[in-house]
Amino acid sequence: MIKVEIPKEPVELYKVLKFEGLVPSGGEAKLVISKGLVLVNGEVETRKRKKIIHDDIVEFAGETLHIELAPNV
C-alpha cells in the first residue's frame, strides 16, 4: 500500500491517479474511471470527479493508495 499525502481535501479522483503517475494524463484517468477500472474503498467508482478525502483507499492497476492529509507546517 502506497501512502499518498494530499495538501488539502477533497481532491478529485482523476487527479489522484494522474499525480501519482498511475496514468499518463488526466484524460486517461477519466477514461479508466468511466470504464469502472478504479475502486474507492472497495467499491467500483465511475465518477471522475469523485471527492477523495483523508483515509480513502483507491485501487487501480494492482496499486493500492491510502490517502492521508498532509500535516500543516
matplotlib code that plots the C-alpha trace (Angstrom):
import matplotlib.pyplot as plt

x = [0.0, 1.3, 0.7, -0.4, -0.4, -2.7, -2.3, -6.0, -9.2, -11.2, -9.3, -10.9, -10.3, -8.9, -6.2, -5.0, -4.4, -2.7, -0.5, 0.6, 1.7, -0.7, -1.9, -0.1, -2.7, -5.9, -7.8, -6.6, -7.5, -11.1, -11.2, -10.2, -12.5, -15.5, -14.7, -15.1, -11.5, -10.9, -12.1, -12.6, -13.0, -13.6, -16.4, -16.2, -16.2, -17.2, -17.5, -14.4, -14.7, -15.5, -14.2, -11.4, -10.7, -8.4, -8.4, -9.9, -8.4, -8.0, -7.2, -6.1, -3.8, -2.6, -1.7, -3.4, -3.2, -4.0, -4.9, -3.7, -4.0, -0.5, 0.3, 0.2, 3.7]
y = [0.0, 3.4, 6.4, 9.4, 12.8, 15.5, 19.1, 19.7, 17.8, 17.0, 16.2, 14.8, 11.1, 11.6, 14.0, 11.3, 8.8, 11.5, 13.0, 9.6, 8.6, 5.6, 7.1, 9.4, 12.1, 13.4, 12.3, 8.8, 8.9, 9.9, 7.1, 4.3, 5.6, 5.7, 2.1, 1.0, 0.1, 2.0, 1.1, 3.6, 2.0, -1.4, -0.2, 0.4, 4.1, 5.6, 9.3, 11.1, 14.0, 11.8, 13.7, 11.8, 12.6, 11.5, 7.8, 6.8, 3.8, 4.0, 0.8, 0.7, -1.4, -3.5, -0.5, 0.5, 4.1, 5.2, 8.9, 11.0, 14.7, 16.3, 17.9, 21.7, 23.0]
z = [0.0, -1.0, 1.3, -0.6, 1.2, -0.2, 0.8, 1.2, 0.9, -1.0, -4.2, -7.4, -8.1, -11.6, -10.2, -7.7, -10.5, -12.6, -10.0, -8.6, -12.1, -12.5, -15.8, -18.2, -18.3, -16.9, -19.9, -19.5, -15.8, -16.7, -19.2, -16.8, -14.2, -16.6, -17.6, -14.0, -13.5, -10.3, -6.8, -4.0, -0.5, -2.2, -4.5, -8.2, -8.8, -12.2, -11.2, -12.5, -10.1, -7.0, -4.0, -2.3, 1.4, 4.2, 4.8, 1.5, -0.3, -4.1, -6.1, -9.7, -11.9, -9.0, -6.9, -3.6, -2.4, 1.1, 1.1, 4.0, 4.7, 4.8, 8.1, 8.2, 8.5]

ax = plt.figure().add_subplot(projection="3d")
ax.plot(x, y, z, "-o")
ax.set_aspect("equal")
plt.show()
